[in-house]
C-alpha cells in the first residue's frame, strides 16, 4: 500500500503498511480512502469499521493523529483519538472502549494532519485487560502517544488492516473542542 509511504505513515507511525485496507466510513459521502481529505465536521461521530476478520478472533482498534501540533513541527507528537480492545470480529460495539472517540481537531493554520486507523489481531484470541485507566473524551493522557510502543506493550505485533485520511481545521473545530473540554470538566 504505497499510500502509507507516500504520506509517510510509514515510517513515522509504522515500520510497514498493513496488508489489508480497513473500511472506515461515516456516511456514503465520507469514507476514509488512503489519504483522502475529510473535514472535522464529516468525522465528528464514530465511524463504521469493517475488515476481513477471522471467526472467533478478537481485535484492537487504534486511531491516532501523529501530527500534533503540526505535521512539520520537529517536536510533533502522536495523539491517541480512540482505542477499543477485545472486538469480536467486526463488531466494534461489543469491544471494550478504553479511550473515548475524539474527532479530528487540528488547530487553525496547522495544515493537514494524518489520522490513522489500525486494526490489530489480538494474539491467541486472548482478552486484553488494559494496563491503565479509561481515557474519557478529554485531552488528558492522550499525548504523547507511541503506536509502536503500544503494540509492543500489549504483544499485538503488526496491524492486520489499516487506513487513514487527512484533515485540516474547519469552522466547527472550536465548537468540538469546547464540547470536549466541557465534558472533561464534569
N, C-alpha and C positions, 0 to 999 in steps of 0.2 A: 504494500500500500504506500506508494510514493508520496501521497499527500502528507503522511506523518513526517516524512523527511523534508519535504518542500516547506512546510510550516514549522519545521524544527521542533515538533513534539518529540521526535527522535532527533537528537539525543537529550534534549532538555528535560523531558519528563520520563521517557522510557529508553531502554537500550535498543529495542527493536519494535517495529509496529506489530500490533496484534494480528493474528492470522485471519480473523473474521471481522466483518463490519457489523456493529450493533445498530439496529434500527432505533432511532431516537426521534420521537415526534410529539408535537404539541397540538397540531391540527393538520389538515390536508395541506395548508399553505406553509406551515412552519415545521420543517424537518431538518434534522442535522445531516449534512452531506459532506463529510470530509473537508471541512474548512470553509463552507459557505458562510455568508454573513447573515445573522439573525439579529433582531433588536432585543434589548432587555424586556420590552413590552411583550414580544412574542413568546418569550420563555419564562414569563412570570410564574407560571404554575408548574408543578411536577410533570415531567413528560411520561409518555408511554414508552417502554423499552421492550425490545424483542431481540433475541439472539438464538443461535442454534444450541439449545440446552439439552443436556443428557437426562434421560429419565432417572429419577432418584438422586440427582446431583444437587448440591447446594452451591450458591454463588454469592459473591460480594460485589456490590456496585460502588464505584468511587467516581465522584465528579469534582474536578478541580479547575482552578484558574491559576496557571503558572506565571501570570504576568502582572502581579501587583507590586508597586503601584502602576508601572507601565512596562510594556514588553521590552523597551530599550533601556530601562534603568539597570545599570550594572549590579545594583543591590536588590533587584526584584526578588520576591519570594512567591512561593506557591501557596495557595489558599484552598482549603477543602470547602466545597459547597454542599456536598451531600454524601452520605455514606450509609449503606444498608448491608447488613450481614445476613447470612442464613436464608437466602432467597431460594425457595424450592422451584426449580425450573425457571420459567419466565414470570412467575407470579410475585412481582415486587411487593404487592400489598401484604403478602404473608411473611415478608422478611422482617428483620429486626432493624428498624431505623435507628442508627447511632449518632448521626449528625443530621439535623433537620435540613430540608431543602432550602437553599437560598438561591434566588435567581441571579442572573448576571448583573453586577453592579459596578461597571467600570466608571472611574472618575471622569469628570468633564476634562476634555483636552488630553486624555491619556492614550488616545489612539485605540487601535484594535487589540482586544485581548483574546487569547485562545481559551476555549472552555472544553475540557476533555472528559469524556465518559469512558470508563474502563470497567470491564466485567472480568472477574477472576473466578475460576472454579475452585471451590474450597477442597483441600486435599482429603481424599478418602471419604468424602461425604460428611466429614466431621462438622459438628455445630461449633461455631466460634462464640466464645464468651469475651466481650470487649474488655480490654485491659485498663480502660479509664472510663470516666463518667460520660453520660449522654451530652451531646452538644446541641442545645436548643437553637432556635432561629435567632441567633445573635452573632456578633463578631468575636465573642470570646472563644479562645482555644481553637481558632481556625487557621492561624498562621504563626510562624512559618510551618509549612507542610512539606513533607518529602514522600512522594509516591513510592520510590524505590525502598526507602526505609520501612514504610508502612507494609508493603508486600512482604518484605523480609521478616519483619516482626511477627506477622501472622502466618508465615510459611505458605503464602499464596502463589509463589512462583510468578510466571508471566501471565498477563491477561490473555484470555481466550477470545475476547472481542473488544472492540472499541470504536469510537467515533469522536468527532469534535466539530465545533463551529467557531466562528469569530464574532465578536460583538463589540460595539463601542457605545459610548454614552448616548442616551436619548433623554427627552424631557421628563420621562417618568422615573428615572433613577432617583432623584431626590425624594419622591414620594415613597418608593420602595425602601430606601434607606431609613426614612422616618418610621415606616411601619415596622421594620426590623428593630430599630432602636427602642420603639415604644414597647414591643414585645419582650425585649430583653430587660426592660426596666421593671417588669411585673414580678 
